[in-house]
Amino acid sequence: MARDHGAQIKDDALYEELRKQGQSKEKAARIANAKAKGSLDHNATHLEDRTKDDLLAEARRIGIAGRSKMNKDALIEAIRGHG
């Protein structure tokens, strides 16, 4: 049985599994809570299919430093590694 992580984590079992996989506390909580709420988007596009402008906007939203100097491949790597 999953440990109770308090009211801020809505799906404790998924949170623990994501942490075991190496996700940060923030990212694991975000995913676990989105799944519990039913707002986890399974129809998201692959990062490679998005435009560089879309990737820059995503990088800005999540706070990746140095994004303006990155090419598309570097943006994809930075977004995947965030959290």
BALOBA-1460 file (C-alpha; in Angstrom, 3 decimals):
// residues 83
<rec num="1" residu="m" x="0.000" y="0.000" z="0.000"/>
<rec num="2" residu="a" x="1.243" y="3.444" z="-0.892"/>
<rec num="3" residu="r" x="2.291" y="5.835" z="1.823"/>
<rec num="4" residu="d" x="-0.045" y="8.786" z="2.397"/>
<rec num="5" residu="h" x="1.730" y="11.889" z="1.096"/>
<rec num="6" residu="g" x="-0.909" y="14.263" z="2.396"/>
<rec num="7" residu="a" x="-3.687" y="16.185" z="0.742"/>
<rec num="8" residu="q" x="-1.403" y="17.755" z="-1.868"/>
<rec num="9" residu="i" x="-0.830" y="14.375" z="-3.610"/>
<rec num="10" residu="k" x="-4.051" y="12.910" z="-5.009"/>
<rec num="11" residu="d" x="-2.702" y="9.536" z="-6.264"/>
<rec num="12" residu="d" x="-0.080" y="8.284" z="-3.800"/>
<rec num="13" residu="a" x="0.645" y="5.003" z="-5.611"/>
<rec num="14" residu="l" x="1.316" y="6.684" z="-8.961"/>
<rec num="15" residu="y" x="3.401" y="9.373" z="-7.234"/>
<rec num="16" residu="e" x="5.607" y="6.720" z="-5.601"/>
<rec num="17" residu="e" x="5.992" y="4.804" z="-8.878"/>
<rec num="18" residu="l" x="7.041" y="7.950" z="-10.723"/>
<rec num="19" residu="r" x="9.561" y="8.815" z="-7.990"/>
<rec num="20" residu="k" x="11.027" y="5.283" z="-8.265"/>
<rec num="21" residu="q" x="11.423" y="5.899" z="-12.007"/>
<rec num="22" residu="g" x="13.520" y="8.982" z="-11.206"/>
<rec num="23" residu="q" x="10.981" y="11.775" z="-11.693"/>
<rec num="24" residu="s" x="11.352" y="14.828" z="-9.494"/>
<rec num="25" residu="k" x="8.904" y="15.399" z="-6.659"/>
<rec num="26" residu="e" x="7.326" y="18.280" z="-8.583"/>
<rec num="27" residu="k" x="6.855" y="16.354" z="-11.825"/>
<rec num="28" residu="a" x="5.599" y="13.217" z="-10.068"/>
<rec num="29" residu="a" x="3.055" y="15.267" z="-8.112"/>
<rec num="30" residu="r" x="1.919" y="17.102" z="-11.248"/>
<rec num="31" residu="i" x="1.343" y="13.843" z="-13.155"/>
<rec num="32" residu="a" x="-0.276" y="12.008" z="-10.228"/>
<rec num="33" residu="n" x="-2.644" y="14.879" z="-9.517"/>
<rec num="34" residu="a" x="-3.566" y="15.326" z="-13.192"/>
<rec num="35" residu="k" x="-4.353" y="11.617" z="-13.517"/>
<rec num="36" residu="a" x="-6.468" y="11.650" z="-10.361"/>
<rec num="37" residu="k" x="-8.363" y="14.695" z="-11.638"/>
<rec num="38" residu="g" x="-8.868" y="13.108" z="-15.054"/>
<rec num="39" residu="s" x="-7.077" y="15.908" z="-16.864"/>
<rec num="40" residu="l" x="-3.999" y="13.955" z="-17.939"/>
<rec num="41" residu="d" x="-3.796" y="14.513" z="-21.707"/>
<rec num="42" residu="h" x="-3.100" y="11.189" z="-23.410"/>
<rec num="43" residu="n" x="-3.511" y="12.756" z="-26.843"/>
<rec num="44" residu="a" x="-0.514" y="15.052" z="-26.499"/>
<rec num="45" residu="t" x="1.654" y="15.428" z="-29.567"/>
<rec num="46" residu="h" x="5.174" y="14.099" z="-29.674"/>
<rec num="47" residu="l" x="7.688" y="16.847" z="-29.046"/>
<rec num="48" residu="e" x="9.372" y="16.106" z="-32.377"/>
<rec num="49" residu="d" x="6.089" y="16.919" z="-34.168"/>
<rec num="50" residu="r" x="5.818" y="20.384" z="-32.593"/>
<rec num="51" residu="t" x="7.253" y="23.560" z="-34.064"/>
<rec num="52" residu="k" x="10.261" y="25.284" z="-32.565"/>
<rec num="53" residu="d" x="8.004" y="28.191" z="-31.559"/>
<rec num="54" residu="d" x="5.721" y="25.778" z="-29.672"/>
<rec num="55" residu="l" x="8.721" y="24.239" z="-27.948"/>
<rec num="56" residu="l" x="10.046" y="27.684" z="-26.997"/>
<rec num="57" residu="a" x="6.663" y="28.567" z="-25.500"/>
<rec num="58" residu="e" x="6.637" y="25.316" z="-23.504"/>
<rec num="59" residu="a" x="10.219" y="25.916" z="-22.329"/>
<rec num="60" residu="r" x="9.259" y="29.448" z="-21.254"/>
<rec num="61" residu="r" x="6.192" y="28.124" z="-19.396"/>
<rec num="62" residu="i" x="8.236" y="25.631" z="-17.382"/>
<rec num="63" residu="g" x="11.175" y="27.986" z="-16.817"/>
<rec num="64" residu="i" x="14.042" y="26.504" z="-18.817"/>
<rec num="65" residu="a" x="17.007" y="28.863" z="-18.781"/>
<rec num="66" residu="g" x="18.954" y="29.528" z="-21.986"/>
<rec num="67" residu="r" x="16.070" y="28.421" z="-24.194"/>
<rec num="68" residu="s" x="16.448" y="31.255" z="-26.718"/>
<rec num="69" residu="k" x="19.876" y="29.943" z="-27.751"/>
<rec num="70" residu="m" x="18.712" y="26.316" z="-28.125"/>
<rec num="71" residu="n" x="17.910" y="24.589" z="-31.390"/>
<rec num="72" residu="k" x="14.874" y="22.320" z="-31.682"/>
<rec num="73" residu="d" x="16.710" y="19.157" z="-30.571"/>
<rec num="74" residu="a" x="18.161" y="20.915" z="-27.523"/>
<rec num="75" residu="l" x="14.724" y="22.269" z="-26.588"/>
<rec num="76" residu="i" x="13.229" y="18.779" z="-26.796"/>
<rec num="77" residu="e" x="15.999" y="17.375" z="-24.590"/>
<rec num="78" residu="a" x="15.617" y="20.199" z="-22.064"/>
<rec num="79" residu="i" x="11.828" y="19.809" z="-21.887"/>
<rec num="80" residu="r" x="12.087" y="16.043" z="-21.433"/>
<rec num="81" residu="g" x="14.731" y="16.472" z="-18.742"/>
<rec num="82" residu="h" x="12.830" y="19.140" z="-16.845"/>
<rec num="83" residu="g" x="11.613" y="18.315" z="-13.399"/>
